[in-house]
Amino acid sequence: MRGRIFFFMMLATMVFSLTSPPASAVDRGWLEYKTGFILPNGRIVDTGNHDISHSEGQGYGMLLAVFNDDGATFDSIWNWTNKNLYRPDVGLFSWRYDPNAVVKVADKNTASDGDTLIAWALLLAGEKWHRQDYIDASTGIQDALINQVIITFSRRTLMLPGRDGFDKNSYIILNPSYFIFPAWKAFFQHSHRQIWNKLAMDSLGLLKKMQFGTYGLPTDWVSLTESGVVEPATGWPERFSFDAVRIPLYLAWNGADAADLAPFVKYWKTQPYDATPAWINVISNSTSSYYLSPGMSAIRDLVINKKNDLNNNISPKEDYYSASLHLLSFYAKKS
């Protein structure tokens, strides 16, 4: 195990809350994650994508640090994120950092999932460790999300995937894997601002219209017209794939009922358990020639109620994204 001996400690009586999960004991999976993907300065490395970093990854790392009661690592991740990605002009974060580029943050557009994850992690950290500065930072990001990317369109309250480029006037582009329902619930419970409830209800309702093809699955990217027509977005593959696989994770984490999870359960239960394709084209039913990563498999197991198969053992072959989904599914099963 990378030449190190790790001690696995669990608190058997721990209760894991949906919106403010208490720390687990420091465990082997978290230590493996830190060793594999978090640099000493707090930058989280996307090992499957040319070692870039992005706001999504920083948010995942901050969440995992809270769940493991690791304040020192949380601080390092947050400090790096705030220093290198924060945009004071909009109150949100640039989505991408390339350590190999001359201009390391060339694209200053935001990513709403990363912004949401960072705000959620700060809120949980502030509540857990009694840090008002974290709570204040989270509140500022929540306000910026409301002001910058939450819009009213087609008589719904919705969150654009980023600040720029997704509102096409007659239609908008959405990424339903950015619908992070447990974070929105936490924001409402803290602030009591009804916009978070409205956003959750309208987004959940829209997901019911994003049921394409034989299995009724959403695609990674979706377009919505003002009149309410929902279709797979032009310019992206018509796939239930690496983005959309997070939709059932966030639904399950939020305590979704069986009907909301039914399309995902239906699809996954028709596939060979040990040879489930990593993606399916919802229109043609063509599938990938390769299988679910361990992290994607963990989401499947969470959703089809094979929770006993979930663990926090990160394989040396897992990249950043798989390992992140793997650990998040492990913690979500405790909800």
C-alpha contacts under 8 A as a table, 3 or more apart, distances in Angstrom:
res1	aa1	res2	aa2	distance
1	M	4	R	5.87
1	M	5	I	7.17
6	F	27	D	7.83
6	F	28	R	5.92
6	F	31	L	7.68
7	F	27	D	6.94
7	F	28	R	6.70
8	F	25	A	7.77
8	F	26	V	7.01
8	F	27	D	4.84
8	F	28	R	5.59
9	M	25	A	5.35
9	M	26	V	6.39
9	M	27	D	5.96
10	M	24	S	6.59
10	M	25	A	5.12
10	M	26	V	7.79
10	M	27	D	7.44
11	L	14	M	5.56
11	L	24	S	6.81
11	L	25	A	6.37
14	M	22	P	7.64
14	M	24	S	7.53
15	V	21	P	7.81
15	V	22	P	7.28
15	V	334	K	7.45
15	V	335	S	7.89
16	F	20	S	7.76
16	F	21	P	4.82
16	F	22	P	5.93
16	F	331	Y	8.00
16	F	334	K	5.43
16	F	335	S	5.26
17	S	20	S	5.33
17	S	21	P	4.43
17	S	22	P	6.98
17	S	334	K	7.94
17	S	335	S	5.73
18	L	21	P	6.17
18	L	182	P	6.66
18	L	253	W	6.78
18	L	254	N	6.54
18	L	332	A	7.92
18	L	335	S	5.44
19	T	124	L	7.70
19	T	182	P	6.01
19	T	183	A	6.83
19	T	185	K	6.93
19	T	186	A	5.12
20	S	124	L	5.54
20	S	127	E	7.86
20	S	128	K	7.86
20	S	186	A	7.54
21	P	67	F	6.40
21	P	124	L	7.76
22	P	66	V	7.89
22	P	67	F	6.06
22	P	69	D	7.88
22	P	128	K	7.49
23	A	66	V	6.36
23	A	67	F	4.14
23	A	68	N	4.59
23	A	69	D	4.90
24	S	27	D	7.63
24	S	67	F	5.88
24	S	68	N	5.07
24	S	69	D	7.11
25	A	68	N	6.07
25	A	69	D	7.64
26	V	30	W	6.82
26	V	31	L	7.51
26	V	68	N	5.41
26	V	69	D	7.47
26	V	70	D	7.92
27	D	30	W	5.56
27	D	31	L	6.40
27	D	68	N	7.71
28	R	31	L	5.13
28	R	32	E	6.06
28	R	312	N	7.37
28	R	313	N	6.96
29	G	32	E	5.10
29	G	33	Y	6.08
29	G	312	N	4.98
29	G	313	N	5.26
29	G	314	I	5.63
29	G	327	L	7.23
30	W	33	Y	4.90
30	W	34	K	6.14
30	W	64	L	7.50
30	W	68	N	7.42
30	W	312	N	7.99
30	W	327	L	7.90
31	L	34	K	5.13
31	L	35	T	6.14
32	E	35	T	5.08
32	E	36	G	5.99
32	E	314	I	6.62
33	Y	36	G	5.18
33	Y	37	F	5.84
33	Y	38	I	7.27
33	Y	314	I	7.38
33	Y	323	A	7.12
34	K	37	F	5.60
34	K	38	I	4.96
34	K	39	L	7.80
35	T	38	I	6.41
35	T	39	L	8.00
36	G	320	Y	7.93
37	F	44	I	5.50
37	F	45	V	5.15
37	F	46	D	7.19
37	F	47	T	7.32
37	F	320	Y	6.33
38	I	42	G	6.00
38	I	43	R	5.81
38	I	44	I	4.53
38	I	45	V	6.31
39	L	42	G	5.39
39	L	43	R	5.36
39	L	44	I	6.31
39	L	45	V	7.43
40	P	43	R	7.47
40	P	76	S	7.60
41	N	76	S	6.01
41	N	77	I	7.28
41	N	80	W	6.63
42	G	73	T	7.09
42	G	75	D	7.93
42	G	76	S	4.48
42	G	77	I	3.90
42	G	78	W	7.27
42	G	79	N	7.30
42	G	80	W	5.52
42	G	81	T	7.80
43	R	53	S	6.90
43	R	58	Q	7.19
43	R	77	I	6.14
43	R	80	W	6.25
43	R	81	T	7.44
44	I	53	S	5.89
44	I	54	H	7.94
44	I	57	G	6.20
44	I	58	Q	6.01
44	I	61	G	7.18
44	I	77	I	7.59
45	V	51	D	5.10
45	V	52	I	5.86
45	V	53	S	5.32
45	V	57	G	7.81
45	V	320	Y	7.04
46	D	49	N	5.45
46	D	50	H	6.93
46	D	51	D	4.77
46	D	52	I	5.42
46	D	53	S	5.75
46	D	57	G	7.46
46	D	319	D	7.33
46	D	320	Y	5.23
46	D	321	Y	7.03
47	T	50	H	6.23
47	T	51	D	4.83
47	T	52	I	7.58
47	T	319	D	5.50
47	T	320	Y	5.53
48	G	51	D	6.95
48	G	319	D	5.50
48	G	320	Y	6.51
48	G	321	Y	7.32
49	N	52	I	6.26
51	D	98	D	7.63
51	D	99	P	7.63
52	I	96	R	7.23
52	I	97	Y	5.80
52	I	98	D	4.82
52	I	99	P	6.35
53	S	57	G	6.67
53	S	58	Q	7.59
53	S	96	R	5.96
53	S	97	Y	5.05
53	S	98	D	6.56
54	H	57	G	5.49
54	H	58	Q	6.45
54	H	94	S	7.86
54	H	95	W	5.11
54	H	96	R	4.37
54	H	97	Y	5.84
54	H	114	G	7.63
55	S	58	Q	5.07
55	S	59	G	6.11
55	S	81	T	7.47
55	S	85	L	7.46
55	S	93	F	6.73
55	S	94	S	7.01
55	S	95	W	5.02
55	S	96	R	6.71
55	S	111	A	7.14
55	S	114	G	4.50
55	S	115	D	6.69
55	S	118	I	7.67
56	E	59	G	5.14
56	E	60	Y	6.26
56	E	95	W	7.48
56	E	111	A	7.62
56	E	113	D	6.21
56	E	114	G	3.75
56	E	115	D	7.38
56	E	117	L	6.88
56	E	118	I	7.90
57	G	60	Y	5.03
57	G	61	G	6.14
57	G	114	G	7.25
58	Q	61	G	5.17
58	Q	62	M	6.19
58	Q	77	I	6.49
58	Q	78	W	7.58
58	Q	81	T	6.71
58	Q	114	G	7.44
58	Q	118	I	7.17
59	G	62	M	5.10
59	G	63	L	6.23
59	G	114	G	5.80
59	G	115	D	7.52
59	G	116	T	7.92
59	G	117	L	4.72
59	G	118	I	4.39
59	G	121	A	6.80
60	Y	63	L	5.17
60	Y	64	L	6.23
60	Y	117	L	6.65
60	Y	118	I	7.76
60	Y	324	S	6.84
61	G	64	L	5.14
61	G	65	A	6.12
61	G	74	F	7.63
61	G	77	I	7.18
62	M	65	A	5.07
62	M	66	V	6.36
62	M	73	T	7.93
62	M	74	F	5.34
62	M	77	I	6.44
62	M	78	W	7.01
62	M	118	I	6.99
62	M	121	A	5.74
62	M	122	L	7.79
63	L	66	V	5.18
63	L	67	F	6.31
63	L	117	L	7.49
63	L	118	I	7.82
63	L	120	W	7.73
63	L	121	A	4.88
64	L	67	F	5.05
64	L	68	N	6.23
64	L	327	L	7.88
64	L	328	L	7.61
65	A	68	N	5.14
65	A	69	D	6.07
65	A	70	D	4.99
65	A	71	G	6.85
65	A	73	T	6.34
65	A	74	F	5.36
66	V	69	D	4.97
66	V	70	D	6.10
66	V	71	G	7.08
66	V	74	F	6.92
66	V	121	A	7.06
66	V	124	L	7.09
66	V	125	A	5.88
67	F	70	D	7.77
67	F	331	Y	7.98
70	D	73	T	5.66
70	D	74	F	6.24
71	G	74	F	4.94
71	G	75	D	6.06
72	A	75	D	5.20
72	A	76	S	6.39
73	T	76	S	5.12
73	T	77	I	6.22
74	F	77	I	5.28
74	F	78	W	6.04
75	D	78	W	5.14
75	D	79	N	5.86
76	S	79	N	5.20
76	S	80	W	6.17
77	I	80	W	5.32
77	I	81	T	6.12
78	W	81	T	5.05
78	W	82	N	5.98
79	N	82	N	5.18
79	N	83	K	6.04
80	W	83	K	5.17
80	W	84	N	5.96
80	W	85	L	7.99
81	T	84	N	5.40
81	T	85	L	5.37
81	T	86	Y	6.74
82	N	85	L	5.84
82	N	86	Y	5.00
83	K	86	Y	6.39
85	L	93	F	5.05
85	L	94	S	5.04
85	L	95	W	7.24
85	L	96	R	7.85
85	L	97	Y	7.61
85	L	105	V	7.61
86	Y	91	G	7.12
86	Y	92	L	5.94
86	Y	93	F	4.35
86	Y	94	S	6.38
87	R	90	V	5.81
87	R	91	G	5.64
87	R	92	L	5.52
87	R	93	F	5.40
87	R	94	S	6.68
88	P	91	G	4.89
88	P	92	L	7.13
90	V	144	A	6.67
90	V	148	Q	7.30
91	G	140	G	7.03
91	G	141	I	6.05
91	G	144	A	5.42
92	L	110	T	6.71
92	L	115	D	6.30
92	L	141	I	6.20
92	L	144	A	6.51
92	L	145	L	7.47
93	F	108	K	7.83
93	F	109	N	7.84
93	F	110	T	5.57
93	F	111	A	7.46
93	F	114	G	7.87
93	F	115	D	6.40
94	S	105	V	7.28
94	S	107	D	7.07
94	S	108	K	4.60
94	S	109	N	5.36
94	S	110	T	4.73
94	S	111	A	7.18
95	W	107	D	7.49
95	W	108	K	6.74
95	W	109	N	6.22
95	W	110	T	5.01
95	W	111	A	5.34
95	W	114	G	7.24
96	R	105	V	6.19
96	R	106	A	7.92
96	R	107	D	6.76
96	R	108	K	7.58
97	Y	104	K	5.35
97	Y	105	V	4.97
97	Y	106	A	7.79
98	D	101	A	5.54
98	D	103	V	7.89
98	D	104	K	4.79
98	D	105	V	6.57
99	P	104	K	5.77
100	N	104	K	7.16
101	A	104	K	5.12
103	V	106	A	5.48
105	V	108	K	6.39
109	N	162	G	6.65
109	N	163	R	6.37
109	N	164	D	6.28
110	T	115	D	7.61
110	T	162	G	4.90
110	T	163	R	5.71
110	T	164	D	7.59
111	A	114	G	5.51
111	A	115	D	6.32
111	A	161	P	5.80
111	A	162	G	4.62
111	A	163	R	7.49
112	S	115	D	5.01
112	S	116	T	5.93
112	S	145	L	7.60
112	S	149	V	7.48
112	S	159	M	7.56
112	S	160	L	7.06
112	S	161	P	5.13
112	S	162	G	5.27
112	S	163	R	7.94
112	S	178	Y	6.71
113	D	116	T	5.09
113	D	117	L	6.05
113	D	161	P	7.23
113	D	178	Y	4.87
113	D	179	F	7.62
113	D	180	I	7.29
114	G	117	L	5.13
114	G	118	I	6.14
115	D	118	I	5.26
115	D	119	A	6.21
115	D	141	I	7.17
115	D	145	L	7.72
116	T	119	A	5.15
116	T	120	W	6.05
116	T	141	I	7.89
116	T	142	Q	7.58
116	T	145	L	7.87
116	T	180	I	7.54
116	T	183	A	7.05
117	L	120	W	5.06
117	L	121	A	6.05
117	L	183	A	7.24
118	I	121	A	5.17
118	I	122	L	6.16
118	I	138	S	7.62
119	A	122	L	5.16
119	A	123	L	6.21
119	A	137	A	7.47
119	A	138	S	4.46
119	A	139	T	7.42
119	A	141	I	5.92
119	A	142	Q	6.59
120	W	123	L	5.12
120	W	124	L	6.23
120	W	138	S	6.92
120	W	183	A	5.56
120	W	186	A	7.31
120	W	187	F	7.46
121	A	124	L	5.17
121	A	125	A	5.98
122	L	125	A	5.02
122	L	126	G	5.94
122	L	134	Y	5.17
122	L	135	I	6.16
122	L	137	A	7.04
122	L	138	S	5.40
123	L	126	G	5.14
123	L	127	E	6.23
123	L	134	Y	6.41
123	L	135	I	5.05
123	L	138	S	5.58
123	L	139	T	7.91
124	L	127	E	5.21
124	L	128	K	5.99
125	A	128	K	5.08
125	A	129	W	5.80
125	A	130	H	7.71
125	A	131	R	7.24
125	A	134	Y	6.77
125	A	135	I	7.84
126	G	129	W	5.44
126	G	130	H	5.20
126	G	131	R	4.34
126	G	132	Q	5.90
126	G	133	D	7.26
126	G	134	Y	4.91
126	G	135	I	5.06
127	E	130	H	5.24
127	E	131	R	6.82
127	E	135	I	7.38
128	K	131	R	7.89
131	R	134	Y	5.52
131	R	135	I	6.68
132	Q	135	I	4.96
132	Q	136	D	6.02
133	D	136	D	5.05
133	D	137	A	6.14
134	Y	137	A	5.08
134	Y	138	S	6.16
135	I	138	S	5.04
135	I	139	T	6.13
136	D	139	T	5.04
136	D	140	G	6.25
137	A	140	G	5.15
137	A	141	I	6.42
138	S	141	I	5.17
138	S	142	Q	6.14
139	T	142	Q	5.01
139	T	143	D	6.15
140	G	143	D	5.15
140	G	144	A	6.24
141	I	144	A	4.94
141	I	145	L	6.14
142	Q	145	L	5.10
142	Q	146	I	6.35
142	Q	187	F	7.63
143	D	146	I	5.13
143	D	147	N	6.21
144	A	147	N	4.97
144	A	148	Q	5.69
144	A	149	V	7.92
145	L	148	Q	5.25
145	L	149	V	5.40
145	L	150	I	6.26
146	I	149	V	6.17
146	I	150	I	5.02
146	I	151	I	7.92
147	N	150	I	6.60
148	Q	163	R	6.14
149	V	159	M	5.57
149	V	160	L	5.24
149	V	161	P	7.51
149	V	162	G	6.40
149	V	163	R	5.53
150	I	157	T	6.85
150	I	158	L	5.55
150	I	159	M	4.36
150	I	160	L	6.29
151	I	157	T	5.75
151	I	158	L	5.52
151	I	159	M	6.32
151	I	160	L	7.40
152	T	155	R	6.25
152	T	156	R	5.37
152	T	157	T	4.59
152	T	158	L	6.26
153	F	156	R	5.31
153	F	157	T	6.54
153	F	158	L	7.07
153	F	226	E	6.44
154	S	225	T	7.04
154	S	226	E	4.53
154	S	227	S	6.07
154	S	228	G	5.80
156	R	199	L	7.86
156	R	202	D	5.78
157	T	195	I	7.84
157	T	198	K	6.38
157	T	199	L	5.15
157	T	202	D	6.09
157	T	203	S	7.60
158	L	199	L	5.73
158	L	202	D	7.01
158	L	203	S	6.42
159	M	174	L	7.74
159	M	179	F	7.87
159	M	199	L	7.51
160	L	163	R	7.02
160	L	166	F	6.56
160	L	167	D	7.66
160	L	172	I	7.88
160	L	173	I	7.21
160	L	174	L	5.96
160	L	175	N	7.74
161	P	166	F	6.99
161	P	173	I	7.63
161	P	174	L	5.96
161	P	175	N	5.96
161	P	178	Y	6.85
162	G	165	G	7.45
162	G	166	F	6.98
163	R	166	F	7.57
164	D	167	D	7.55
165	G	168	K	7.40
166	F	172	I	5.66
166	F	173	I	5.07
166	F	174	L	7.40
167	D	171	Y	6.62
167	D	172	I	4.62
167	D	173	I	6.61
168	K	171	Y	5.22
168	K	172	I	5.40
168	K	173	I	7.70
169	N	172	I	6.94
170	S	225	T	6.12
170	S	226	E	6.13
171	Y	223	S	6.66
171	Y	224	L	5.45
171	Y	225	T	4.19
171	Y	226	E	5.93
172	I	223	S	5.67
172	I	224	L	5.43
172	I	225	T	6.56
173	I	221	W	6.96
173	I	222	V	5.79
173	I	223	S	4.60
173	I	224	L	6.53
173	I	233	A	6.84
174	L	221	W	5.86
174	L	222	V	5.20
174	L	223	S	6.09
174	L	224	L	7.52
175	N	178	Y	5.70
175	N	179	F	7.77
175	N	220	D	6.05
175	N	221	W	4.79
175	N	222	V	6.25
175	N	244	A	7.92
176	P	179	F	5.39
176	P	207	L	7.46
176	P	218	P	7.86
176	P	220	D	6.92
176	P	221	W	7.04
176	P	222	V	7.51
176	P	244	A	6.79
176	P	247	I	6.65
177	S	180	I	7.29
177	S	220	D	7.08
177	S	243	D	5.86
177	S	244	A	5.13
177	S	245	V	7.35
177	S	246	R	5.43
177	S	247	I	4.81
178	Y	247	I	7.82
179	F	200	A	7.83
179	F	203	S	7.07
179	F	247	I	7.20
179	F	250	Y	7.54
180	I	183	A	5.61
180	I	184	W	6.49
180	I	250	Y	5.73
181	F	184	W	5.11
181	F	185	K	6.18
181	F	200	A	6.30
181	F	250	Y	5.99
181	F	251	L	6.69
181	F	254	N	6.08
182	P	185	K	5.01
182	P	186	A	6.23
182	P	250	Y	6.71
182	P	253	W	6.56
182	P	254	N	5.02
183	A	186	A	5.04
183	A	187	F	6.23
184	W	187	F	5.02
184	W	188	F	6.28
184	W	196	W	5.63
184	W	197	N	7.41
184	W	199	L	8.00
184	W	200	A	6.88
185	K	188	F	5.17
185	K	189	Q	6.14
185	K	196	W	7.00
185	K	197	N	7.17
185	K	200	A	7.91
186	A	189	Q	5.08
186	A	190	H	6.17
187	F	190	H	5.25
187	F	191	S	5.96
187	F	192	H	7.58
187	F	193	R	7.91
187	F	196	W	6.83
188	F	191	S	5.22
188	F	192	H	4.70
188	F	193	R	5.60
188	F	194	Q	6.84
188	F	196	W	5.56
188	F	197	N	6.67
189	Q	192	H	5.58
193	R	196	W	6.24
193	R	197	N	7.75
194	Q	197	N	5.24
194	Q	198	K	6.23
195	I	198	K	4.97
195	I	199	L	5.93
196	W	199	L	5.03
196	W	200	A	6.19
197	N	200	A	5.13
197	N	201	M	6.13
198	K	201	M	5.19
198	K	202	D	5.98
199	L	202	D	5.35
199	L	203	S	5.91
200	A	203	S	5.20
200	A	204	L	6.01
201	M	204	L	5.21
201	M	205	G	6.14
202	D	205	G	5.03
202	D	206	L	6.13
203	S	206	L	5.02
203	S	207	L	6.19
204	L	207	L	5.10
204	L	208	K	6.76
205	G	208	K	5.42
205	G	209	K	7.22
206	L	209	K	5.23
206	L	210	M	6.63
207	L	210	M	4.94
207	L	211	Q	7.32
207	L	218	P	7.47
208	K	211	Q	6.27
208	K	260	D	7.63
209	K	230	V	6.79
210	M	216	G	7.44
210	M	217	L	6.80
210	M	218	P	4.95
210	M	219	T	7.61
210	M	222	V	7.82
210	M	230	V	6.56
210	M	231	E	7.32
211	Q	215	Y	7.52
211	Q	216	G	3.78
211	Q	217	L	4.65
211	Q	218	P	5.33
211	Q	263	P	7.81
212	F	215	Y	6.98
212	F	216	G	4.46
212	F	217	L	5.16
212	F	218	P	6.06
212	F	219	T	7.78
212	F	282	V	6.07
212	F	283	I	7.28
213	G	216	G	5.35
213	G	217	L	6.81
213	G	282	V	4.91
213	G	283	I	5.36
213	G	285	N	7.81
214	T	282	V	7.06
214	T	283	I	7.88
214	T	285	N	7.68
215	Y	263	P	5.98
215	Y	264	F	7.85
215	Y	266	K	6.88
215	Y	267	Y	5.82
215	Y	282	V	7.66
216	G	263	P	5.64
216	G	282	V	7.96
217	L	240	F	6.54
217	L	263	P	6.08
217	L	264	F	6.91
217	L	282	V	6.80
218	P	222	V	7.91
218	P	232	P	7.94
218	P	239	R	7.85
218	P	240	F	6.03
218	P	244	A	6.85
218	P	282	V	7.97
219	T	222	V	6.40
219	T	232	P	6.06
219	T	238	E	5.92
219	T	239	R	5.01
219	T	240	F	4.58
219	T	241	S	7.16
219	T	244	A	6.10
219	T	282	V	7.40
220	D	236	W	7.97
220	D	238	E	7.57
220	D	239	R	6.27
220	D	240	F	5.85
220	D	241	S	6.28
220	D	242	F	7.48
220	D	243	D	5.28
220	D	244	A	4.67
221	W	232	P	6.19
221	W	233	A	5.41
221	W	236	W	6.72
222	V	230	V	6.85
222	V	231	E	5.73
222	V	232	P	4.49
222	V	233	A	4.37
223	S	229	V	7.96
223	S	230	V	5.70
223	S	231	E	5.40
223	S	232	P	6.05
223	S	233	A	4.74
223	S	234	T	7.72
224	L	228	G	6.08
224	L	229	V	5.57
224	L	230	V	4.69
224	L	231	E	6.78
225	T	228	G	5.20
225	T	229	V	5.22
225	T	230	V	6.79
226	E	229	V	7.49
232	P	236	W	7.92
232	P	238	E	5.88
233	A	236	W	6.14
233	A	238	E	7.59
234	T	237	P	7.94
237	P	281	N	7.53
238	E	281	N	5.42
238	E	282	V	6.07
238	E	283	I	6.76
239	R	279	W	6.40
239	R	280	I	5.47
239	R	281	N	4.29
239	R	282	V	5.67
240	F	243	D	7.66
240	F	244	A	5.56
240	F	245	V	6.86
240	F	279	W	5.66
240	F	280	I	5.58
240	F	281	N	6.49
240	F	282	V	6.68
241	S	244	A	5.44
241	S	245	V	5.92
241	S	278	A	6.56
241	S	279	W	4.50
241	S	280	I	6.74
242	F	245	V	5.66
242	F	246	R	7.71
242	F	278	A	7.50
242	F	279	W	7.24
243	D	246	R	6.09
243	D	247	I	7.97
244	A	247	I	5.45
245	V	248	P	6.49
245	V	249	L	7.30
245	V	296	M	6.91
245	V	299	I	7.54
246	R	249	L	4.98
246	R	250	Y	6.37
246	R	299	I	7.59
247	I	250	Y	5.47
247	I	251	L	6.25
248	P	251	L	4.83
248	P	252	A	5.85
248	P	261	L	6.49
248	P	264	F	7.10
248	P	299	I	7.41
248	P	303	V	6.79
249	L	252	A	5.29
249	L	253	W	6.02
249	L	299	I	5.83
249	L	302	L	7.63
249	L	303	V	7.27
249	L	329	S	6.92
249	L	332	A	7.87
250	Y	253	W	4.95
250	Y	254	N	6.10
251	L	254	N	5.15
251	L	255	G	6.47
251	L	256	A	5.21
251	L	260	D	7.65
251	L	261	L	7.39
252	A	255	G	5.11
252	A	256	A	5.32
252	A	261	L	7.59
252	A	302	L	7.63
252	A	303	V	6.56
252	A	332	A	7.65
253	W	256	A	7.51
253	W	332	A	5.26
253	W	333	K	7.40
253	W	335	S	6.56
255	G	335	S	7.91
256	A	260	D	6.20
256	A	261	L	7.04
257	D	260	D	5.66
257	D	261	L	6.79
258	A	261	L	5.22
258	A	262	A	5.81
259	A	262	A	5.00
260	D	263	P	7.46
261	L	264	F	5.65
261	L	265	V	6.26
261	L	303	V	7.18
262	A	265	V	5.06
262	A	266	K	5.91
263	P	266	K	5.10
263	P	267	Y	6.20
264	F	267	Y	5.23
264	F	268	W	6.10
264	F	303	V	7.59
265	V	268	W	5.32
265	V	269	K	5.91
265	V	300	R	8.00
265	V	303	V	6.64
265	V	304	I	5.49
266	K	269	K	5.43
266	K	270	T	6.52
267	Y	270	T	5.44
267	Y	271	Q	6.86
268	W	271	Q	5.34
268	W	273	Y	7.88
268	W	276	T	7.47
268	W	300	R	7.02
268	W	304	I	7.67
269	K	272	P	7.72
269	K	273	Y	7.66
269	K	304	I	7.62
271	Q	275	A	7.34
271	Q	276	T	5.48
271	Q	277	P	7.93
272	P	275	A	5.08
272	P	276	T	5.45
273	Y	276	T	5.84
275	A	291	Y	5.71
275	A	292	L	7.56
276	T	291	Y	5.30
276	T	292	L	5.92
277	P	280	I	7.03
277	P	287	T	6.08
277	P	288	S	5.45
277	P	289	S	6.69
277	P	290	Y	5.78
277	P	291	Y	4.24
277	P	292	L	5.74
278	A	287	T	7.59
278	A	288	S	5.96
278	A	290	Y	6.14
278	A	291	Y	4.64
278	A	292	L	4.25
278	A	293	S	7.15
278	A	296	M	7.85
279	W	287	T	5.70
279	W	288	S	5.55
279	W	292	L	7.89
280	I	285	N	5.95
280	I	286	S	5.80
280	I	287	T	4.34
280	I	288	S	6.60
281	N	284	S	5.63
281	N	285	N	5.02
281	N	286	S	5.31
281	N	287	T	6.16
282	V	285	N	5.42
282	V	286	S	7.83
288	S	291	Y	7.23
292	L	295	G	7.74
292	L	296	M	5.52
292	L	297	S	5.68
293	S	296	M	5.17
293	S	297	S	6.05
293	S	318	E	7.78
293	S	322	S	6.15
294	P	297	S	4.95
294	P	298	A	6.12
294	P	318	E	7.30
294	P	322	S	6.12
294	P	323	A	7.58
294	P	326	H	6.50
295	G	298	A	5.03
295	G	299	I	6.61
295	G	321	Y	7.48
295	G	322	S	4.18
295	G	323	A	5.80
295	G	324	S	6.99
295	G	325	L	4.61
295	G	326	H	3.91
295	G	327	L	7.66
295	G	329	S	7.81
296	M	299	I	5.19
296	M	300	R	6.39
296	M	322	S	6.70
296	M	325	L	6.59
296	M	326	H	7.12
297	S	300	R	4.96
297	S	301	D	6.15
297	S	326	H	7.96
298	A	301	D	5.07
298	A	302	L	6.16
298	A	310	L	6.09
298	A	325	L	7.29
298	A	326	H	5.56
298	A	329	S	5.96
298	A	330	F	7.51
299	I	302	L	5.07
299	I	303	V	6.19
299	I	325	L	7.19
299	I	326	H	7.36
299	I	329	S	5.71
300	R	303	V	5.16
300	R	304	I	6.06
301	D	304	I	5.34
301	D	305	N	5.91
301	D	306	K	4.73
301	D	307	K	5.88
301	D	309	D	6.82
301	D	310	L	6.80
302	L	305	N	5.33
302	L	306	K	6.02
302	L	307	K	5.31
302	L	310	L	7.29
302	L	329	S	6.64
302	L	333	K	6.44
303	V	306	K	7.55
306	K	309	D	5.72
306	K	310	L	7.41
307	K	310	L	5.25
307	K	333	K	6.70
308	N	311	N	7.94
310	L	329	S	7.67
310	L	330	F	6.02
311	N	327	L	7.98
311	N	330	F	6.00
312	N	326	H	6.92
312	N	327	L	5.78
312	N	330	F	6.13
314	I	318	E	6.84
314	I	323	A	6.25
314	I	326	H	7.59
315	S	318	E	5.40
318	E	321	Y	7.93
318	E	322	S	5.79
318	E	323	A	5.85
319	D	322	S	5.54
319	D	323	A	6.10
320	Y	323	A	5.24
320	Y	324	S	6.05
321	Y	324	S	5.11
321	Y	325	L	6.30
322	S	325	L	5.28
322	S	326	H	5.96
323	A	326	H	4.89
323	A	327	L	6.21
324	S	327	L	5.42
324	S	328	L	6.09
325	L	328	L	5.09
325	L	329	S	5.99
326	H	329	S	5.41
326	H	330	F	6.38
327	L	330	F	4.95
327	L	331	Y	6.34
328	L	331	Y	5.21
328	L	332	A	5.99
329	S	332	A	4.90
329	S	333	K	6.17
330	F	333	K	5.49
330	F	334	K	7.29
331	Y	334	K	5.54
331	Y	335	S	7.40
332	A	335	S	5.41
